[in-house]
Amino acid sequence: MLIGYEANNALRCSDPIGDFCRELIARMAHSHVRDYRALLFSTHIKGDYRSYYSGDSNVSTYVPAGSACLLPEAWMRYRLNPVLKSEKVQLFHGLNEELPYHIDREVKTVVTCYGLNNHHRASLLDTVMWKPRMRYAFAAADCVVAVSEEVREELVSFGVNPRKITVIGVPGKPYELTGEMVNQYYDLYRSLLNKD
């Protein structure tokens, strides 16, 4: 299985959400070496994380190159489809509660939500645009993962279809990742990829 990740948090942020994202990818790579490959898409990689996955042969990073470097956010939101197609990505996981716009429907999609007030805002534009981007991602995703029952309730209040929501998390510890949760994510990926 080839999974693409929106990995800005994993490759740029030292906060609990960044830790959660890095740990999920690393543990998935270690637990499922034979049948799992990850492509991490980010607008750039912060120095501390450049070598974070260097020991994992089934994890690769992907950042904009050439003219895409001039507008990396636009590349991430509007120009990933050709890359996903050429790399044969089967499933795309928005770890930052976002998906590329107009993502190819042949690519299955998952978005993880940590809470509607926990969205990482990197810039003023990001602060203004986060709600429409999240609303788009939740509507477009095949599955929305809530890290707790409380987040699930927030999502339903936000208008997300309850049938799309799966809860994967430790009650009271939204950023803790267990082996059982890694297996739940893996099983979720498998079930989405096996759907017609």
C-alpha positions in Angstrom: 0.0 0.0 0.0 1.3 3.4 -0.9 0.1 6.2 1.4 0.6 9.9 0.8 0.6 12.2 3.8 0.0 15.9 4.1 2.9 16.1 6.5 3.5 19.8 7.2 3.1 19.2 10.9 5.3 16.1 10.9 8.1 17.8 9.1 7.9 21.3 10.5 6.3 21.4 14.0 7.6 20.5 17.5 4.1 20.7 19.1 2.1 17.7 20.3 0.3 17.4 17.0 3.6 17.3 15.2 4.8 14.6 17.6 1.6 12.6 17.0 2.0 12.8 13.2 5.7 11.8 13.3 5.1 8.9 15.6 2.2 7.6 13.6 4.2 7.6 10.4 7.3 6.0 12.1 5.4 3.3 13.9 3.4 2.5 10.8 6.6 2.2 8.8 8.2 -0.1 11.4 5.1 -2.3 12.0 4.3 -2.9 8.3 7.7 -2.9 6.5 6.7 -5.4 3.9 3.4 -3.9 2.6 3.6 -0.2 3.4 5.3 2.8 1.8 4.8 6.4 2.8 5.3 9.6 0.8 5.4 12.7 3.0 4.4 15.9 1.3 5.4 19.2 2.9 5.9 22.8 1.7 9.3 22.6 3.4 11.2 20.6 6.0 12.4 22.2 9.2 16.1 21.5 9.8 15.6 19.3 12.8 13.4 16.9 10.9 15.4 16.5 7.7 16.9 13.2 8.8 14.1 12.0 11.0 13.0 9.2 8.6 16.4 8.5 7.1 16.5 5.0 8.6 13.1 4.1 7.2 13.5 2.7 3.7 9.8 2.7 3.1 9.3 6.5 3.9 10.2 9.3 1.5 9.8 13.0 1.6 8.5 15.2 -1.2 8.8 19.0 -1.3 8.2 21.5 -4.1 10.9 21.9 -6.6 11.7 24.4 -9.4 9.1 27.2 -9.9 6.8 25.5 -7.3 9.2 26.7 -4.6 8.0 30.3 -5.2 4.5 29.4 -4.0 4.8 26.2 -1.9 1.4 26.6 -0.3 -0.3 26.8 -3.7 1.7 23.7 -4.8 0.5 21.8 -1.7 -3.2 22.8 -2.2 -3.6 22.9 -5.9 -0.8 21.0 -7.7 -0.4 17.7 -5.9 -2.7 15.7 -8.2 -0.1 15.1 -11.0 2.4 14.0 -8.4 0.0 11.7 -6.7 -0.9 10.2 -10.0 2.7 9.7 -11.2 3.8 8.2 -7.9 0.7 5.9 -7.9 -0.5 7.0 -4.4 -3.4 4.9 -3.4 -4.6 6.8 -0.3 -3.9 10.3 0.9 -4.0 11.1 4.6 -4.5 14.8 5.6 -2.7 14.8 9.0 -3.2 18.6 9.2 -7.0 18.4 8.8 -6.6 19.4 5.1 -6.6 17.8 1.7 -5.4 19.1 -1.7 -8.2 20.8 -3.6 -9.8 18.7 -6.3 -8.0 15.6 -5.3 -8.5 12.7 -7.8 -11.4 10.5 -6.7 -9.4 7.4 -7.5 -7.2 8.3 -4.5 -8.9 7.3 -1.2 -8.8 10.1 1.4 -8.6 10.3 5.2 -8.4 13.4 7.4 -7.5 13.3 11.1 -9.0 16.0 13.3 -7.5 16.9 16.7 -10.3 19.4 17.5 -11.6 22.4 15.7 -9.8 24.9 17.9 -6.4 23.1 17.6 -5.7 23.9 14.0 -2.1 25.0 13.3 -2.1 28.6 12.0 1.2 29.4 10.4 0.4 32.8 9.0 -2.4 35.4 8.9 -3.7 34.0 5.6 -3.7 30.5 7.2 -5.8 31.9 10.1 -8.3 33.4 7.7 -8.5 30.4 5.4 -8.4 27.5 7.9 -12.2 27.1 8.2 -13.0 26.8 4.5 -10.1 24.5 4.0 -11.2 22.2 6.8 -14.8 22.3 5.6 -13.7 21.2 2.2 -11.5 18.4 3.6 -14.2 17.0 5.8 -16.7 17.1 2.9 -14.3 15.5 0.4 -12.7 12.9 2.6 -13.8 9.3 2.5 -13.2 9.1 6.2 -12.7 11.7 9.0 -10.8 10.4 12.1 -11.6 12.1 15.4 -9.1 11.7 18.1 -11.8 11.5 20.8 -15.6 11.3 21.3 -15.5 15.0 22.1 -13.9 15.8 18.8 -16.5 13.6 17.1 -19.2 15.7 18.6 -17.5 18.9 17.4 -17.3 17.5 13.9 -21.0 16.6 13.9 -21.9 20.1 15.1 -19.6 21.5 12.3 -21.8 19.6 9.8 -19.7 16.5 9.1 -21.7 13.5 8.1 -21.6 11.2 11.3 -21.3 8.1 9.1 -17.9 9.4 7.8 -16.4 9.8 11.3 -14.3 7.1 13.0 -12.9 7.7 16.5 -9.3 6.5 17.0 -7.8 7.8 20.2 -7.2 7.4 23.9 -9.9 9.0 26.1 -8.6 12.2 27.8 -5.2 12.0 25.9 -5.8 13.3 22.4 -2.1 13.3 21.4 -1.1 9.9 22.8 -0.5 7.2 20.2 -0.8 3.5 21.1 0.1 0.3 19.2 -3.6 -0.4 19.0 -4.3 3.0 17.4 -1.5 2.3 14.8 -3.3 -1.0 14.0 -6.6 0.8 13.8 -5.2 3.3 11.3 -3.7 0.4 9.3 -7.0 -1.4 9.2 -8.8 1.7 8.2 -6.4 2.2 5.3 -6.9 -1.4 4.2 -10.7 -1.2 4.4 -10.8 2.0 2.3 -8.4 0.5 -0.3 -10.5 -2.7 -0.5 -13.7 -0.8 -1.2 -14.9 -0.7 -4.8 
